Amino acid sequence: MFMEPERGQQQNWKPLHLGIYFVRILGLLISLLDISWIHRLSWEKLLEDCFLRHSLCLQF
C-alpha cells in the first residue's frame, strides 16, 4: 500500500528543497539590504539638498 519513491527522486529531493529555500532567503536578504541602502542614501541626499537650499536662501 505504501509506495516508496524512486531512488532518483529521493536523492534529488533534499538538495533541491534546500536549494529553493537558500535562494529565497538569499533573495530576501539582498532585497532588504537594497532597501536599507537606498533608504539611507535618499535620506542623506534629502538632508543635503535641504541644507544647501536653506543656506542658499539665507545668502540672498
C-alpha positions in Angstrom: 0.0 0.0 0.0 2.8 2.4 0.8 4.7 3.3 -2.4 8.4 4.1 -2.0 9.7 7.0 -4.0 12.1 6.1 -6.8 15.7 6.3 -6.0 16.4 9.2 -8.3 13.6 11.3 -6.8 14.6 10.5 -3.2 18.2 11.6 -3.8 17.3 14.8 -5.7 14.5 15.9 -3.4 16.5 17.1 -0.4 19.2 19.2 -2.3 16.5 20.7 -4.5 14.4 21.5 -1.5 17.3 23.1 0.4 18.4 25.0 -2.7 15.0 26.6 -3.1 15.0 27.8 0.5 18.6 29.0 0.1 17.7 31.0 -3.0 14.6 32.5 -1.3 16.5 33.5 1.8 19.4 34.9 -0.2 16.9 36.9 -2.3 15.2 38.3 0.8 18.5 39.4 2.3 19.6 41.1 -0.8 16.3 42.9 -1.2 16.4 44.0 2.5 20.0 45.3 2.0 19.0 47.1 -1.2 16.0 48.8 0.6 18.1 49.9 3.5 20.9 51.2 1.3 18.5 53.2 -1.0 16.7 54.5 2.1 19.9 55.7 3.7 21.1 57.3 0.5 17.9 59.0 -0.1 17.7 60.4 3.4 21.3 61.7 3.2 20.6 63.2 -0.2 17.4 64.8 1.0 19.1 66.3 4.1 22.0 67.6 1.9 19.6 69.2 -0.6 17.6 70.8 2.2 20.7 72.1 3.9 22.1 73.5 0.6 18.8 75.1 -0.4 18.4 76.6 3.1 21.9 78.0 3.1 21.4 79.4 -0.4 18.2 81.1 0.6 19.9 82.7 3.6 22.7 84.2 1.4 20.1 86.1 -0.6 
